[in-house]
Amino acid sequence: MMKKWQRWTIRGIALTAGCLGLFWSSTTASANAINTYISNQDYSTPKITKSYKSVLPKYSYRYNKPEGVVVHETANPNSTIFGEINYMTNNYSNAFVHTFVDAGNIINIANTKYLCWGAGPVANQRYVQFEQVEVHSKAAFASELNNAAYYTAYILKQYGLTPKRYTTVLSHHDVSNRLGGTNHSDPDGYWSSSAKKFFGTTYTMTDFVSLVKSQYADLGGNTATETTDVTDDSTQHTVAKPATKPKAKTVSYYHGGNNETATLANNYTNWTVYNHVKGTNGARKIGWGNLSADHRGTKVYVDSRGVKKGGWSGTWYRIRFSKNSGYKYWVYSKVLNFPKVTYSDASGTATLNTDKNFALYNHVLNSNYLSKTVAHTQDFKADTTAKINKQGNKASDHSTWYRVTISGNTYWAKSTSLNGLD
């Protein structure tokens, strides 16, 4: 079978370059069934493996930095990610991309600081590009899409871009239709056939961009918040009735890892439990009585936070009573007690402790902001300098945390993951 690489004609590119079973996604992701399935899997943060190939050329983008991401798929149902990488490395003069993705891997083989040759002379000067390797099961397809969306969001965040259809996130087919210089239509066919086969539905770039926006928000990026058509029946909040046109009621969602915990307050029954954030479409009361037992002081796992903005206010959390439970519930913030973190300004520098692979987070672990792993110390070179700008002290375990910047990116690091602290 002729491989996709052999079908590309891109000569001269370098020169041109100069709950209760009813939960939907609690993100800005669309209502597509596959995005919903992905949201409910509670995947851990994907790891990007850098394995640069020295033979690959290094040419600059037209503005010396990427302007977005182009999504491909290999069009070879019999290949593996490592087979594709080997083939491309040996045939890079015809074509190559920056990264390959499958259900279990994100392997970056070409430095994204430099362009690649994968989608014609116009797109090559502008975009980071990655290939999806075809997978053959429902779970693998969902996991691959999750990895692909995470990688897209990661690249956009890295280069100060935001997810926008046709502008910063394009398929190879979009490039063919809008920029020219190529005539491919991937990944449309692969997504369409796999979505129908495994989920009995469709999957398009619109659905994918929605998933990217969700991942981007998880990485701390700012995207447009989800606007929901709601009717407020809140008993915990007073909603003003302004004389002017009311602000749109929105809910912004933030996600933590699968290990965040809190305890139920002694007066938790003062606020009832819902299947989704109270007041949003489809939200309904479940009631603590339907969950039986006295849950005062019970430890629960918390994986999502929803913050009401606009014409209403209040923060809500999605909880589970066991780590791997399929039943999830939304509760008002006063229902939960999180470990207290005291924040203060700080300054100074330290170096990353790379003796062990310590996790770096987007917030203090197990705080009411919720956190998730966004990097590890061993992702960086030994003795990498981290500039400190904030400190957090957590009374529950007497731990100290520091907010640091590394190469322009911000992380929260536990003191044990840093060297050279005073």
FIVEXSE-720779 format. One line per field, with one value per atom (N, C-alpha, C): x, y, z. Coordinates in steps of 0.05 Angstrom, whole numbers, plus 5000, padded with zeros to 4 digits. Layout:
N
x: [X	...]
y: [Y	...]
z: [Z	...]
***
This chain:
422
x: [5017	5000	5018	5011	5027	5022	5043	5040	5034	5023	5016	5041	5063	5087	5094	5090	5097	5077	5054	5034	5037	5053	5056	5076	5070	5088	5093	5116	5120	5149	5159	5186	5190	5213	5219	5207	5196	5183	5203	5226	5245	5253	5255	5263	5240	5215	5192	5190	5200	5196	5211	5238	5251	5240	4522	4518	4494	4499	4476	4472	4494	4493	4484	4480	4468	4487	4513	4531	4541	4541	4554	4580	4594	4620	4617	4632	4631	4652	4654	4674	4660	4676	4665	4662	4668	4666	4637	4634	4607	4594	4569	4553	4559	4578	4585	4590	4578	4579	4608	4626	4654	4667	4663	4674	4663	4638	4626	4639	4643	4657	4685	4699	4727	4726	4708	4706	4702	4686	4680	4701	4722	4743	4763	4764	4783	4812	4820	4847	4867	4890	4912	4924	4940	4951	4970	4966	4984	5013	5032	5060	5070	5084	5097	5126	5132	5160	5175	5197	5214	5235	5236	5256	5265	5278	5286	5305	5300	5316	5336	5361	5382	5383	5373	5374	5355	5335	5314	5324	5317	5327	5314	5326	5316	5314	5289	5283	5263	5265	5248	5221	5201	5174	5176	5154	5154	5156	5145	5147	5164	5180	5199	5186	5160	5146	5120	5110	5086	5061	5042	5017	4993	4998	4977	4985	4965	4970	4954	4966	4952	4950	4926	4921	4921	4936	4937	4930	4927	4927	4942	4954	4973	4961	4935	4922	4934	4944	4955	4944	4924	4912	4929	4951	4968	4994	4998	5023	5021	5044	5047	5061	5059	5072	5102	5114	5143	5151	5134	5139	5136	5116	5113	5136	5145	5168	5193	5198	5222	5220	5197	5193	5198	5185	5188	5217	5231	5258	5276	5270	5286	5278	5255	5245	5237	5251	5244	5246	5263	5266	5240	5222	5196	5176	5176	5157	5164	5158	5160	5142	5133	5118	5132	5122	5135	5131	5107	5099	5080	5080	5062	5046	5020	5002	4987	4985	4967	4952	4941	4925	4942	4967	4984	5009	5013	5038	5033	5050	5053	5084	5094	5123	5131	5145	5154	5182	5184	5210	5224	5210	5222	5216	5236	5233	5212	5192	5170	5179	5203	5214	5219	5221	5227	5204	5201	5179	5183	5162	5164	5152	5153	5143	5120	5096	5074	5048	5044	5018	5021	5042	5045	5060	5070	5088	5076	5050	5037	5035	5023	5019	5045	5064	5089	5103	5100	5113	5100	5076	5060	5054	5053	5040	5057	5054	5063	5044	5055	5038	5043	5021	5024	5007	5016	5002	4988	4964	4951	4955	4964	4966	4939	4929	4903	4902	4881	4877	4851	4846	4826	4807	4801	4781	4769	4747	4732	4750	4761	4777	4802	4815	4839	4833	4811	4804	4798	4784	4778	4804	4821	4846	4864	4864	4880	4870	4844	4833	4839	4838	4845	4874	4892	4920	4925	4910	4913	4904	4881	4871	4890	4900	4919	4943	4954	4979	4973	4950	4943	4942	4928	4925	4952	4968	4995	5012	5011	5027	5016	4990	4978	4986	4984	4991	5021	5037	5066	5074	5059	5066	5048	5032	5016	4993	4982	4959	4934	4911	4886	4872	4856	4844	4822	4825	4806	4805	4781	4777	4786	4800	4810	4833	4838	4859	4883	4879	4901	4898	4875	4871	4859	4873	4864	4869	4852	4858	4874	4886	4899	4879	4854	4833	4827	4828	4824	4846	4870	4893	4888	4879	4873	4852	4832	4809	4815	4831	4834	4861	4882	4909	4921	4913	4923	4951	4963	4989	4989	4965	4962	4933	4928	4901	4890	4900	4892	4867	4853	4828	4828	4851	4853	4850	4841	4834	4805	4790	4761	4751	4763	4754	4759	4782	4790	4771	4767	4749	4721	4711	4684	4679	4696	4692	4696	4715	4720	4697	4687	4665	4640	4635	4611	4614	4638	4642	4641	4655	4658	4637	4625	4606	4579	4577	4552	4544	4564	4560	4579	4582	4601	4622	4644	4664	4677	4677	4687	4708	4719	4739	4725	4700	4686	4685	4679	4680	4708	4728	4755	4764	4758	4766	4752	4728	4714	4730	4739	4755	4782	4794	4819	4814	4792	4786	4784	4772	4770	4798	4815	4842	4858	4853	4867	4860	4834	4826	4838	4841	4854	4883	4895	4923	4926	4904	4904	4901	4895	4890	4863	4859	4834	4819	4796	4779	4752	4735	4709	4694	4681	4667	4642	4633	4608	4584	4568	4544	4521	4506	4484	4458	4438	4411	4399	4396	4389	4366	4353	4333	4342	4348	4359	4337	4341	4323	4339	4362	4380	4369	4373	4366	4391	4415	4439	4449	4439	4449	4426	4431	4411	4419	4402	4408	4395	4411	4401	4384	4365	4348	4354	4375	4382	4362	4361	4343	4352	4378	4390	4389	4397	4397	4416	4407	4424	4447	4469	4492	4486	4499	4496	4506	4490	4498	4516	4539	4558	4569	4580	4595	4621	4643	4670	4679	4689	4697	4727	4736	4765	4767	4788	4790	4816	4814	4837	4844	4864	4871	4851	4857	4839	4844	4861	4870	4862	4848	4841	4819	4822	4802	4793	4769	4759	4741	4731	4712	4686	4664	4638	4635	4625	4621	4599	4600	4579	4551	4549	4523	4518	4530	4529	4500	4481	4454	4439	4452	4439	4437	4453	4453	4449	4431	4425	4445	4444	4463	4448	4463	4452	4467	4456	4470	4488	4484	4501	4499	4514	4514	4485	4476	4449	4442	4420	4411	4418	4436	4443	4423	4423	4404	4406	4384	4384	4391	4399	4407	4382	4384	4361	4371	4354	4361	4361	4382	4383	4374	4385	4377	4394	4404	4422	4407	4380	4365	4366	4370	4373	4400	4419	4446	4449	4430	4430	4455	4456	4479	4484	4498	4507	4535	4538	4564	4581	4574	4590	4619	4637	4666	4676	4659	4667	4686	4707	4726	4714	4715	4705	4727	4726	4744	4732	4747	4737	4753	4739	4754	4747	4726	4719	4708	4712	4702	4687	4663	4647	4642	4650	4648	4627	4605	4584	4594	4589	4596	4574	4576	4555	4533	4508	4485	4480	4499	4497	4525	4526	4552	4551	4575	4577	4595	4608	4626	4616	4617	4607	4629	4627	4647	4634	4648	4639	4654	4638	4650	4643	4660	4654	4660	4647	4651	4673	4682	4706	4721	4747	4764	4755	4746	4739	4709	4694	4665	4655	4635	4623	4601	4593	4572	4585	4576	4588	4565	4571	4550	4562	4545	4554	4543	4560	4553	4563	4549	4557	4583	4599	4626	4625	4604	4602	4598	4591	4588	4615	4637	4663	4682	4699	4722	4748	4763	4789	4811	4834	4856	4863	4867	4872	4900	4902	4928	4930	4951	4957	4977	4969	4986	5000	5024	5039	5057	5065	5084	5112	5127	5153	5171	5196	5215	5240	5256	5280	5282	5303	5306	5314	5308	5316	5322	5332	5336	5318	5310	5293	5309	5296	5308	5301	5320	5316	5326	5334	5343	5320	5296	5271	5253	5233	5215	5191	5195	5174	5154	5129	5107	5107	5100	5095	5066	5052	5023	5015	4990	4980	4969	4965	4957	4968	4967	4976	4959	4972	4958	4938	4913	4892	4882	4884	4872	4845	4830	4803	4803	4826	4827	4827	4834	4838	4864	4878	4904	4906	4924	4931	4960	4972	5000	5003	5021	5025	5053	5071	5098	5112	5137	5153	5181	5195	5221	5240	5237	5256	5249	5228	5223	5243	5258	5277	5306	5325	5353	5359	5379	5388	5396	5390	5398	5382	5360	5343	5334	5336	5329	5299	5288	5260	5258	5244	5241	5215	5219	5196	5182	5154	5139	5116	5111	5089	5095	5085	5088	5061	5057	5033	5040	5029	5034	5009	5010	4987	4989	4969	4970	4966	4950	4942	4966	4986	5009	5035	5033	5056	5075	5063	5080	5081	5103	5107	5108	5095	5094	5103	5114	5123	5112	5102	5095	5120	5127	5152	5147	5165	5164	5190	5186	5208	5204	5222	5220	5193	5183	5159	5133	5136	5112	5111	5087	5083	5075	5087	5081	5080	5065	5067	5084	5105	5123	5125	5123	5127	5157	5162	5189	5209	5201	5219	5228	5213	5221	5239	5248	5266	5292	5313	5339	5347	5363	5374	5355	5335	5317	5331	5325	5337	5324]
y: [4976	5000	5025	5044	5068	5085	5093	5109	5138	5151	5179	5196	5189	5204	5204	5181	5178	5193	5200	5213	5244	5254	5283	5293	5315	5328	5356	5360	5387	5396	5391	5399	5429	5438	5466	5481	5465	5478	5494	5483	5496	5523	5524	5550	5570	5560	5578	5589	5574	5581	5606	5612	5634	5628	5244	5228	5210	5191	5173	5167	5166	5159	5181	5206	5227	5250	5247	5269	5274	5299	5308	5322	5331	5344	5369	5372	5396	5415	5419	5436	5453	5469	5483	5465	5440	5422	5419	5413	5410	5385	5382	5359	5334	5334	5310	5286	5263	5240	5231	5234	5226	5245	5271	5290	5284	5277	5270	5246	5225	5201	5207	5224	5231	5246	5265	5280	5262	5241	5223	5203	5202	5181	5190	5216	5225	5216	5221	5214	5230	5218	5233	5251	5271	5290	5275	5277	5263	5273	5255	5262	5265	5287	5291	5282	5263	5252	5266	5279	5292	5272	5267	5249	5260	5283	5298	5281	5282	5268	5288	5283	5302	5307	5288	5291	5311	5319	5337	5365	5378	5405	5426	5449	5470	5496	5502	5527	5543	5570	5587	5590	5595	5603	5631	5638	5665	5687	5684	5704	5694	5674	5662	5648	5643	5627	5616	5594	5582	5599	5596	5612	5594	5568	5550	5521	5503	5475	5463	5445	5430	5401	5389	5362	5344	5322	5302	5274	5255	5226	5212	5189	5176	5162	5156	5141	5114	5102	5075	5058	5041	5027	5005	4999	4976	4985	5011	5020	5024	5028	5035	5062	5074	5100	5099	5078	5076	5069	5054	5048	5074	5090	5115	5134	5135	5153	5144	5118	5108	5113	5109	5114	5143	5161	5189	5199	5189	5197	5189	5166	5157	5170	5184	5197	5226	5239	5266	5286	5280	5298	5301	5281	5283	5297	5291	5303	5295	5312	5305	5324	5314	5331	5332	5349	5352	5329	5318	5300	5279	5256	5234	5228	5221	5215	5189	5173	5150	5149	5126	5124	5127	5120	5119	5137	5151	5166	5193	5212	5237	5240	5235	5234	5257	5276	5300	5295	5293	5286	5309	5331	5355	5379	5395	5418	5437	5444	5461	5490	5497	5523	5527	5504	5505	5492	5501	5490	5461	5448	5421	5421	5399	5397	5376	5385	5366	5374	5400	5409	5430	5429	5449	5474	5489	5511	5534	5538	5560	5553	5530	5522	5515	5504	5496	5520	5543	5567	5578	5566	5578	5559	5533	5516	5493	5487	5462	5441	5417	5396	5369	5354	5327	5307	5282	5260	5242	5234	5213	5187	5167	5140	5126	5112	5099	5078	5079	5059	5045	5023	5005	4995	5013	5006	5032	5029	5052	5067	5052	5065	5078	5065	5076	5101	5101	5124	5148	5144	5166	5176	5157	5165	5181	5172	5186	5215	5218	5245	5262	5251	5265	5274	5256	5263	5285	5282	5301	5329	5330	5356	5368	5351	5362	5373	5358	5368	5394	5396	5421	5444	5440	5460	5468	5448	5453	5471	5465	5481	5510	5512	5539	5555	5542	5556	5563	5545	5549	5574	5578	5601	5625	5626	5649	5652	5630	5630	5620	5626	5615	5598	5578	5560	5575	5574	5587	5571	5561	5546	5561	5547	5558	5577	5587	5607	5595	5584	5571	5541	5530	5501	5493	5478	5470	5441	5429	5402	5405	5383	5383	5390	5381	5388	5418	5431	5460	5474	5464	5476	5474	5451	5447	5466	5470	5487	5517	5525	5553	5565	5549	5560	5549	5525	5513	5502	5493	5482	5452	5441	5413	5405	5379	5371	5348	5345	5324	5331	5312	5316	5303	5296	5284	5306	5298	5271	5264	5277	5275	5246	5231	5204	5185	5188	5171	5177	5202	5209	5200	5204	5197	5167	5151	5122	5111	5121	5111	5120	5144	5154	5137	5132	5116	5087	5076	5048	5044	5061	5057	5071	5093	5108	5112	5104	5108	5137	5154	5183	5195	5221	5234	5248	5256	5272	5290	5316	5336	5354	5371	5390	5410	5416	5432	5419	5393	5378	5377	5374	5372	5399	5421	5447	5452	5443	5445	5430	5406	5391	5405	5417	5432	5455	5469	5491	5482	5459	5447	5442	5429	5423	5449	5468	5494	5508	5507	5518	5503	5477	5461	5469	5478	5487	5515	5528	5555	5576	5569	5588	5601	5624	5638	5634	5622	5620	5632	5635	5646	5627	5637	5620	5609	5586	5574	5590	5598	5612	5593	5591	5572	5587	5577	5588	5578	5595	5585	5601	5589	5602	5599	5620	5618	5613	5592	5587	5584	5599	5596	5605	5589	5598	5606	5602	5609	5637	5647	5673	5691	5717	5737	5748	5746	5756	5783	5803	5831	5832	5851	5856	5884	5887	5914	5925	5952	5965	5961	5959	5955	5926	5920	5892	5876	5853	5837	5825	5820	5807	5778	5767	5739	5722	5702	5683	5662	5659	5639	5622	5599	5582	5576	5582	5575	5550	5531	5505	5502	5490	5485	5457	5442	5414	5408	5391	5382	5353	5342	5314	5296	5271	5252	5246	5262	5257	5279	5300	5322	5312	5320	5311	5334	5331	5350	5333	5346	5332	5347	5333	5346	5360	5384	5400	5388	5395	5384	5393	5417	5427	5423	5403	5400	5398	5388	5385	5412	5434	5460	5467	5454	5458	5431	5428	5402	5395	5371	5360	5358	5364	5364	5345	5341	5325	5343	5369	5389	5415	5435	5461	5472	5480	5488	5512	5509	5531	5527	5509	5505	5486	5485	5469	5439	5427	5399	5393	5413	5408	5402	5382	5375	5366	5369	5362	5331	5321	5293	5290	5307	5306	5286	5295	5278	5254	5256	5233	5209	5215	5193	5179	5191	5180	5165	5166	5153	5160	5149	5152	5181	5184	5210	5215	5236	5240	5262	5271	5292	5283	5299	5293	5272	5263	5242	5254	5239	5248	5242	5262	5258	5266	5256	5263	5285	5305	5329	5332	5333	5335	5359	5374	5397	5420	5444	5468	5485	5494	5511	5537	5559	5586	5602	5610	5625	5654	5666	5694	5708	5734	5749	5756	5748	5755	5738	5722	5706	5700	5686	5681	5655	5646	5622	5602	5585	5565	5537	5519	5492	5472	5448	5428	5401	5385	5358	5338	5321	5303	5274	5256	5227	5217	5195	5184	5163	5155	5138	5146	5141	5151	5143	5118	5107	5104	5117	5115	5128	5115	5127	5147	5149	5168	5194	5216	5242	5261	5280	5298	5327	5346	5374	5386	5400	5412	5441	5457	5484	5485	5505	5506	5504	5514	5513	5485	5466	5438	5425	5436	5423	5439	5424	5435	5426	5445	5438	5445	5432	5440	5469	5483	5512	5518	5537	5546	5575	5584	5612	5622	5642	5652	5678	5682	5707	5713	5738	5745	5733	5727	5716	5724	5721	5727	5710	5710	5694	5675	5659	5638	5612	5590	5563	5548	5523	5506	5481	5469	5446	5422	5406	5381	5359	5352	5331	5304	5301	5275	5255	5265	5249	5265	5251	5264	5276	5299	5312	5325	5324	5336	5366	5381	5410	5414	5432	5435	5463	5465	5492	5507	5493	5505	5488	5498	5482	5456	5434	5408	5407	5399	5395	5421	5443	5468	5471	5492	5496	5505	5512	5519	5494	5471	5446	5448	5426	5427	5402	5404	5381	5383	5360	5360	5371	5390	5401	5397	5388	5382	5367	5358	5345	5357	5355	5367	5355	5329	5316	5322	5339	5349	5371	5380	5402	5393	5408	5402	5406	5391	5394	5423	5432	5459	5481	5474	5495	5515	5541	5561	5567	5569	5575	5601	5621	5646	5646	5651	5649	5676	5675	5700	5697	5674	5670	5646	5646	5624	5615	5589	5579	5559	5563	5545	5530	5503	5486	5474	5481	5473	5444	5431	5403	5384	5390	5372	5388	5413	5430	5433	5432	5434	5463	5469	5496	5493	5511	5511	5537	5537	5562	5564	5587	5592	5603	5589	5595	5599	5614	5616	5604	5588	5575	5580	5594	5599	5611	5629	5643	5628	5603	5588	5587	5586	5587	5560	5552	5527	5531	5513	5511	5486	5490	5469	5466	5441	5436	5441	5450	5457	5435	5410	5387	5383	5396	5394	5416	5433	5455	5453	5461	5463	5492	5497	5524	5544	5533	5551	5560	5584	5595	5582]
z: [5000	5000	5000	4982	4981	5006	5019	5043	5037	5056	5053	5045	5058	5052	5022	5009	4981	4963	4974	4957	4958	4977	4979	4958	4946	4928	4938	4950	4963	4958	4934	4929	4930	4938	4939	4963	4981	5004	5021	5026	5043	5032	5006	4994	4997	4993	4997	5025	5043	5071	5080	5064	5079	5108	5700	5726	5729	5746	5745	5716	5702	5674	5656	5668	5652	5648	5654	5653	5625	5618	5593	5600	5579	5585	5601	5622	5638	5629	5603	5591	5570	5556	5534	5509	5512	5489	5480	5454	5443	5454	5447	5458	5442	5424	5409	5429	5422	5440	5446	5427	5431	5451	5448	5468	5496	5497	5523	5535	5518	5527	5537	5522	5530	5557	5560	5585	5609	5605	5627	5634	5618	5623	5645	5651	5671	5665	5639	5631	5648	5653	5665	5644	5652	5633	5615	5588	5570	5572	5566	5567	5538	5533	5507	5508	5492	5491	5469	5476	5455	5446	5421	5409	5382	5384	5360	5342	5316	5296	5284	5288	5280	5250	5234	5205	5194	5210	5200	5197	5175	5170	5188	5191	5208	5193	5184	5170	5186	5184	5200	5188	5205	5196	5184	5171	5157	5178	5202	5223	5246	5241	5260	5284	5282	5302	5290	5300	5288	5294	5276	5277	5284	5289	5295	5290	5288	5286	5263	5248	5227	5235	5233	5241	5216	5218	5196	5207	5189	5197	5174	5181	5164	5140	5140	5118	5113	5134	5132	5156	5152	5174	5186	5173	5182	5195	5199	5210	5240	5252	5280	5283	5306	5309	5305	5314	5311	5282	5268	5240	5224	5230	5216	5220	5245	5252	5237	5237	5223	5193	5181	5152	5146	5161	5156	5159	5180	5185	5161	5149	5126	5100	5100	5075	5080	5098	5105	5082	5062	5039	5024	5026	5013	5031	5057	5075	5104	5123	5151	5167	5190	5209	5236	5253	5279	5298	5298	5320	5310	5323	5318	5343	5339	5361	5356	5377	5376	5403	5410	5435	5460	5458	5482	5481	5459	5456	5442	5450	5435	5432	5408	5404	5385	5396	5382	5371	5344	5332	5318	5314	5302	5319	5325	5342	5329	5345	5334	5330	5338	5333	5303	5289	5260	5245	5219	5203	5195	5187	5175	5147	5134	5106	5106	5110	5111	5098	5092	5082	5060	5044	5023	5031	5012	5018	5034	5031	5046	5076	5081	5109	5123	5109	5121	5134	5123	5133	5159	5166	5187	5210	5206	5226	5236	5262	5273	5263	5256	5244	5258	5262	5273	5259	5260	5247	5268	5263	5279	5265	5280	5270	5273	5253	5255	5276	5293	5315	5310	5325	5316	5339	5358	5379	5389	5402	5413	5433	5452	5473	5461	5441	5429	5414	5399	5383	5402	5423	5442	5455	5463	5476	5456	5431	5411	5407	5405	5402	5426	5450	5474	5473	5465	5462	5441	5418	5396	5405	5419	5429	5450	5467	5487	5474	5455	5441	5427	5413	5399	5419	5441	5462	5474	5478	5490	5471	5445	5426	5425	5424	5424	5448	5471	5496	5497	5487	5487	5470	5448	5430	5433	5455	5460	5441	5431	5413	5427	5415	5426	5405	5413	5394	5377	5351	5333	5307	5301	5277	5252	5234	5208	5211	5235	5239	5253	5277	5291	5293	5286	5286	5259	5243	5217	5212	5196	5186	5160	5151	5124	5103	5106	5087	5087	5111	5112	5096	5098	5084	5054	5045	5016	5007	5023	5014	5017	5036	5042	5034	5036	5031	5005	4997	4973	4976	4954	4954	4961	4965	4973	4966	4964	4957	4974	4998	5016	5032	5042	5057	5085	5095	5121	5143	5166	5176	5173	5155	5154	5151	5132	5127	5150	5162	5185	5209	5215	5237	5232	5208	5201	5204	5192	5193	5221	5236	5263	5282	5279	5295	5291	5266	5259	5269	5266	5273	5303	5318	5347	5364	5354	5370	5357	5331	5317	5314	5311	5308	5288	5288	5270	5286	5273	5286	5265	5271	5252	5265	5249	5260	5280	5276	5295	5323	5323	5348	5360	5343	5353	5365	5352	5362	5389	5392	5418	5439	5433	5452	5458	5438	5441	5461	5458	5476	5505	5508	5535	5547	5531	5540	5545	5528	5530	5557	5564	5589	5612	5610	5631	5635	5614	5615	5626	5632	5643	5622	5597	5576	5579	5567	5568	5542	5543	5520	5526	5507	5512	5530	5550	5569	5556	5567	5558	5566	5547	5553	5554	5576	5578	5581	5567	5569	5595	5615	5642	5653	5672	5689	5717	5731	5758	5779	5794	5817	5842	5843	5865	5892	5912	5939	5954	5943	5956	5948	5925	5915	5909	5911	5903	5876	5857	5830	5827	5821	5818	5793	5793	5770	5760	5744	5735	5715	5714	5695	5667	5663	5636	5629	5605	5595	5612	5623	5641	5626	5641	5629	5624	5604	5598	5621	5628	5650	5638	5648	5637	5660	5652	5671	5659	5673	5664	5679	5665	5678	5678	5700	5704	5715	5706	5713	5728	5748	5762	5754	5767	5763	5777	5777	5789	5818	5831	5858	5878	5869	5887	5906	5931	5951	5968	5980	6000	6019	6039	6057	6058	6062	6064	6091	6089	6114	6131	6157	6176	6168	6155	6147	6118	6106	6077	6066	6082	6073	6070	6078	6074	6044	6028	5999	5986	5968	5957	5935	5926	5906	5879	5858	5831	5812	5789	5769	5751	5753	5740	5754	5746	5759	5760	5783	5787	5769	5755	5737	5708	5702	5674	5661	5635	5621	5629	5636	5643	5671	5687	5715	5731	5748	5765	5792	5812	5839	5842	5856	5863	5892	5909	5938	5953	5976	5992	6002	6006	6015	5997	5971	5952	5953	5967	5968	5995	6012	6038	6055	6078	6097	6105	6127	6137	6127	6110	6097	6109	6133	6146	6150	6140	6142	6122	6105	6085	6065	6059	6038	6011	5993	5966	5946	5922	5901	5884	5877	5863	5837	5815	5789	5772	5779	5763	5780	5770	5784	5763	5770	5752	5766	5753	5765	5749	5762	5749	5747	5723	5718	5703	5701	5687	5706	5698	5714	5738	5746	5771	5781	5804	5815	5831	5840	5856	5843	5859	5850	5857	5838	5842	5836	5848	5844	5837	5820	5813	5831	5845	5864	5858	5870	5869	5897	5905	5932	5932	5909	5907	5882	5881	5860	5832	5830	5804	5800	5816	5814	5789	5776	5753	5759	5785	5793	5802	5790	5796	5802	5820	5830	5831	5827	5830	5855	5870	5896	5897	5913	5918	5934	5931	5944	5974	5987	6016	6027	6009	6017	6024	6013	6015	6032	6046	6060	6047	6035	6023	6043	6041	6057	6053	6075	6074	6064	6045	6034	6039	6052	6057	6036	6021	5999	6008	5998	6003	5979	5977	5956	5963	5942	5946	5922	5926	5904	5907	5887	5888	5865	5866	5845	5858	5844	5852	5827	5830	5807	5811	5788	5789	5800	5817	5827	5807	5791	5770	5778	5804	5813	5812	5817	5814	5796	5785	5766	5781	5794	5810	5791	5799	5783	5788	5767	5768	5761	5775	5773	5764	5757	5749	5774	5796	5821	5844	5868	5891	5892	5895	5896	5918	5911	5931	5943	5928	5937	5925	5933	5923	5894	5883	5855	5837	5849	5836	5819	5818	5803	5785	5766	5750	5742	5738	5729	5701	5698	5671	5661	5678	5670	5692	5688	5708	5707	5730	5731	5711	5705	5686	5657	5653	5626	5619	5639	5635	5640	5631	5636	5666	5675	5703	5708	5732	5741	5726	5714	5702	5724	5717	5737	5737	5761	5764	5780	5769	5783	5800	5826	5845	5847	5846	5849	5868	5880	5899	5917	5941	5959	5971	5974	5986	6008	6032	6055	6061	6061	6065	6093	6110	6138	6142	6125	6129	6129	6113	6112	6117	6125	6130	6106	6082	6058	6049	6035	6024	5993	5980	5950	5940	5916	5903	5875	5868	5840	5826	5804	5790	5761	5748	5719	5708	5687	5673	5643	5630	5602	5594	5611	5605	5614	5622	5631	5662	5673	5701	5712	5735	5748	5778	5792	5821	5828	5844	5851	5881	5890	5919	5925	5950	5957	5952	5956	5952	5923	5905	5876	5867	5886	5880	5897	5885	5899	5903	5923	5926	5940	5954	5969	5995	6003	6028	6052]
***
